[in-house]
Amino acid sequence: MSHHYNVCQVAFLNPLFRILKDSNLNSESLIKKSKLKYFDLKVDDNYVPLESVYDFYIRSKQLAKGAFFKGSNLKHYDLVHLGAFGDYLSRLPTLYSILYQFVLYKSIYQTNLNCNLDIYGDTAKFSFSCSDKFSAGRKIGESIFMAVLLQLFRRYTCENWEPDEIHLPYSALGDIMDLFPNKECTVISNQTSFAIIFPRDILYRASHVFIRFSNQTFPSFPDRSVSYTIERVLRSYKSGYIPSLSDLASHFSTSESSIKRSLQSEDTSFSKILEKNLFEKSVKLLADTNLSIMLISESLGYSDSPNFIRSFKKWSGVTPGIFRDSCEMTYDDNAQIAKIA
């Protein structure tokens, strides 16, 4: 995937939101000043453009003045704060089982993230890197993932655990070293990727909490195409806001022509994807809620209900009212069948 179209899951922002709140800083005001203001950040599995996330990172760091990686704030990077996938990982029995999931579903939090686990005799190495040069070196994002890993390792060791070695892909240590106040580990800079080197036996220690999920899986970002990525981002915009191609280009920090070319190469267009998104949302609202046609049109961002009715009829061949009636009839028929059975 082109570097312009990488995205980040909203759940990965939760630690920063919690730290800002604990620091008595107004995260809502900060969000309103950033590109994230257009997105629904209350849904953990929404995806937002990574460039918009970096915009928020920079603003947050300036406001928090280095508070993100203080020892007292590391508790916020625990897996249980990282949405459904993080909660699932936190309940696995061993460190190995969790790290394996990170390798297997490497892009579930951020689509440009690569993770690997290697074992050499009595030593293990967990490494991660950005798959595109454009994102590499965005140190606050990399430090956040390192903080998550550190808290993860401490689940199976002790509160002040530090790895044997840390590998960094650059020479300036920056925020990452604030995560290791004891400085007992060896730091090796200018490596090919970030890495934590640690004793192999840690991998197989049992957690004090283990609740097995039944048949629960969390696939990674399944389709790396630009069209699928844009579909996921459009689902994440706030209700009542219809983004334009210009908006989308701004939020990805790219150009409209670049998006057009990318979508043309996949035999689609922004207008087709947007209409599909609006149709899916309208179908769900008509079938699952009692909202009036006027309120549904407003929640989708239409200026008036006649415009929405015309659009819906173009997509489906029937008006929203007729479609809703057909949904109610199907529901009644199914209920009657269930009653007879």
N, C-alpha and C positions, 0 to 999 in steps of 0.2 A: 504494500500500500504506500502511496506517496506520503511523504512526511506531513503534507498539509492536512491530512485527514485522519490523524490519530485522535482518539477520544479517551476520556477518563470516566470511570464510574463514580457517581455522586458519593457512594459510601466511602470512597477513599478520602473525601474531604472532611468526614466526621471528626477526626482528631483535631483538626484546626478549628472547627466550629466550637468544640468543647473547650479547647485552650483559650480561645478568645473570650468565651463566656466566663470561664474561671478567672480570667485576668480583668474582668469588668470592662471589656472592650465591646463596642457595639458592632457585632458581626453583621446585623441587618443593614446598618448604615454603610458598612464596607461593601457588602454585596451590591447595594444599590449604585455604588460608584464603579463597580466592575462589570465586565461583560456577562458575568453569571446572573445578573439581575433578570435576564430574560427566561431563565430556566427554572423548572420546578425542582428545587433542591430538597424537598421533603420525601421524595421517592428514591430510596437508596440505589435501586437498579436502573435508574435513568443514566444516560450517557451524555456528556457534554464535551465540546471541543477542547482538546488539550491546551490549545493556545489560550482559550478563555480561562482555563484553570491556572495557567502560569501567570496571567494577568492578576488573578486573585491572590496567588502566592506572593507576588511581589508587593502588592498593596498590604497584605496581612503582615508580612515580615517587617515592613516599614512601621506599621502601627504597633506591633507587638515587641519590637526592638529586641529580637533574639530570644524571646520567651519560648519559642516552639520546642527547643531542644534542651531545656533545663531539666535537671533530674526530677523535679517535682511534677513535671508535665508528661513524663514518659508513660505514665499509667494510661493516658488517653490513646496511646497507640496500640493498646491490646486488641487482639483479633475480634473480641466480642463487640467492639465498637464499629466494625467494618461491615455492617450489613449482614444479609443472610449467609453469604459465602464465608465471611469471617467467623460468624457464629458457628457454622458447620465445622470449619477447620478447628476452632477452639475446643471442640468436643472429641476430636480424634485421639486415639490412645497414646501415640508416640510422636516424637519430633519427626521421625522419618516419614510417617504417614502424612504429616502436614506438608513437609517440604516437597514430597512427591506430588502432592496436589498443586503446589505452586508451579512446579515444572510442567505438569500435565495441562493445567488451565492457566497458562502463563499470562494471557491477555485479558483475564476477566476483570481486572481493575484498571489496566491501562494497556491499550492495544499495541504499544511499541515496546513492551517489556519482555525480555528474554531471561529465563531462569534455568540454572543447571545445578545438579548435585553429583559430585564425584567423590569416590572413596579410594584412598590409597593406603593400604595396610591399616594402621591404627588411626589414621587421620582422615577427616572428611572436609570437603570444600563445597560451600554453597555460594554460587556466583550469580550476578545479575547485571544486565546492561540494557541500554536502549538500542533498538534495532535500526535506528536512523541517526545519522550524524547531526541532524538538525536539532534533535532533542538532547543529545549527549551534552553534559556540562551544565544543564539546568539544575544547579546543585541543591536547591531547596526541595525539589521533587525527589531527587535521589536520596537526600537525607531523610525524608519522610519514610521512604520504603526501608531504609536501614534501621530507623527507629522501630518500625513494625517488626522487623526481623529480630532486633535485640530483645524486645519484649517477649517475642515468641520463644527464643532460646531460654530466657529467664524463667519461663513456665516450667521447664524441665531441669533447671539447675538451681540457681539461687538469685536473690534480688540484685546482687552486685556482680553477677557473672560477666566476664569479658572473654572474647575469643583469644586464641593463641596469636593469630595474625589477622590484620585487616589489609586488604589490597584495594588500592584506589587507582583510577585511570588518569589521575592528574597529580601534580606536585603540591598545589595549595590545599591544605587540609580542610579549611573552612568549618562549616557547622557540624560536620560529621564527628569531629573529635570532641565536641561538647557532649556527645552521647557516651563517651568513655572517660569519665572524670578521673578514674584511678590510673589510667594510662599504663596498665600492666601488659597490654598487648603490643606486639610489634607492628608498626605501620610501614607498608611497602608501597611506595607511590609509582606512578607512571606505568601501571599494569594495563592489560587489555580490557579488564572489567572490574567491577566491584566484587569483592569476595570476603567471606568469613571462613577462616580456617579454625577447626576445632577438633577435639578428640572424638573418634568414631563412636565410642560407647554411649555418648549422649543421645545418639539417634534412637536408641531402643529403650530408653527409660520410659516407664509408664507414667502417664499423667495422673494427678489426683482426682481429676474429673473425667469421666468417660460415659457419654450417653450415645448409644448407637442410633443413627437415623435409619429409617427403613426406606430403601429404594430411592434415596434422595441424591440427585446428581446436579452439578452446576457446570454446564458446558462453557467453554471459553467463547470469546467473540467468534461465532461460527463462520461468518462470511466476511472476508477482509476487503470486499469490493467497496468502491467509493459510494455506489448507490445504496448498498445496505447500511453503510456507516451513516449516510445522510438520513436514511429512514429512521434509524435509532435516535439521532439527534432531534429530528422533527417531533418525535413522540415525547421528547423531554422538555419542549418549550411550554411555558405556562399557558394555562387555559385562557382563552380570549385573545391570544396573540398569534397572528398569522405572519410568520417571517417571510421576508422577500429574499430573492437571490442575493441582493446587496447585503442584507443582514447576515445571511449565512456566510458569505465571503468574509465579512468583518469578524465574525466570531471564530472562524478558522484561520484568520490572518492570511488570507490568500486573495486572489482576484476572481471576479465573476467569470472572466473568460477561462480561467484555469478550471473552475468547477464545470463549466459548460463542456470544455474539451474532454475532461475526465468522464463525464456522464455520456457524452456522445460515443466515446470508445466502448461503452457498455450498453449502447443502443437504448438509451433512455434520456430523460431530461429532468430538470428541477421541477417544472410544472407538473409532470406526470407523477413524480414522487410525492409532491405536496398534495395533489388531488387525492392520491391513494390514502395518504395519511388522514386528510380531512374526512374522507368517506368512512374509513375504519372507525374514527372517533365518533362520527355522527351515528353510525350503526349501533355502536355500543351504548351511546346515550339514549337513543330511541328505544332500544331493546331492554335496557337495564334500569332506566330511571323513569320517573313520572314528570320530568321537566317539560314545560311547554315548548312548542316549536320555536317561539320567540327567544326563550332562555337558552335553548340549545344553540341557536344561531349566534347569540351573544357570546356564549362560552367558547365557540369555535372561532370567534373573531370577526364575524360578518357584521357589516354596518346595519343591516336590517334583515328580517326574516324572509322577504321575497327573494333576495339574492341567494340565501341559503337554499330555499325551496327549489329555485331554478337549477342550482348546482347539483343538488341531490337527485333531481329528476334526470339530469344529464348522466349522472353516474349509474343510477339504478334502473331508470325507466319508469319509476313511479314516484309519487310525492312522498315526503316524510310521513304524512298522516296515514296514507295507505300502507306504507311499509310497517308502521307501528301497529296498525290494526292486524296485519298478517302475523306479526310476532305474537300478539295477544291471542289470536285464534290458535296458533300452533301450541302455545303454552296451555290453553284451555283443553285442546285435544289430548295433549300428553297427560294432563292431570286426570282427564276422564278415563284414559286408557289405564293409568296407574290405579285409579279407583276400582275399575272393573277387575283388573288383575288381582 
